[in-house]
Amino acid sequence: LRDASKTIDHWKEHYNLSLSLSEEYAHAMFVKGGDSAEIIECVNEIIDNARCLEDSCKAYEVLILALYSSGKKLMAVDQALTILRKLNYPFPSQVDRQLTTDAM
C-alpha cells in the first residue's frame, strides 16, 4: 500500500479513498506496535494532504497515542493541547487546584 501510493498523485485524484486508507494504515501500524517513525511519516502525510482540520483529526489521534505509548508522554500532551487549540477548545496551561477540587 505505501509503495503503491507513492507512484501516483492519489491524494488529488482519489482524496476520500487516500484519506481512509492512510488513516487505517496508520491505525493498523499503531495497533500492531509498528515502527513509530513509519507511523509518524504516515500521519504527517495525512496532515499535509488533509483538505481541512477535521480530516486530520484521526491522524492526530493516532499520533498522540503513538507518542504516549512510546514513552513520549509530554510530547503527546503537547500535541493534544495543540490540536484542541486548533479546534477552538482552549485548555488552560495552568490548572486551578480549587476549580479542580470543586469540579470533583
Secondary structure, DSSP 4 states (H G I P E B T S, - for coil): -HHHHTTTTHHHHSHHHHHHHHHHHHHHHHHTT--HHHHHHHHHHHHHH-SSGGGGHHHHHHHHHHHHHTT-HHHHHHHHHHHHHHTT----SS--HHHHHHH-
